[in-house]
Amino acid sequence: YASFWSVVYPCVPLIIPPKTTGSAFGFLYSIDNLGSTIGSLIAGAIKDGTQLQGGYFWVCMTLGFIVLVGFGISIYVWIYDVKHQGKLSDASPRILRAKMTRDEEKPLVGQIQKQL
């Protein structure tokens, strides 16, 4: 669980425009808190509702299933990233940030040149 968020949070500035980075971090924190709250309740309900090995067997199976789903999603995101510009695989965040800034400034430069 902790390793997932330690990987996701550094990726936000790489894929989100600088103007909306704060909102993206806020959204991630909200999802994290929601998952922590609901996940504990669901695990408790599963444990209380089952008797095999004191109820922990199905809790472990559920968490294992969630891990497999997360692994599948990470493979999908990796393949998608490779096919579309590879922003998450970029070696240098500074270079990527410079590319994003240039792409965002191009329309402004065109507007300024038209006004001149």
Order of alpha helices (4+ residues) and beta strands (2+ residues): alpha-alpha-alpha-alpha
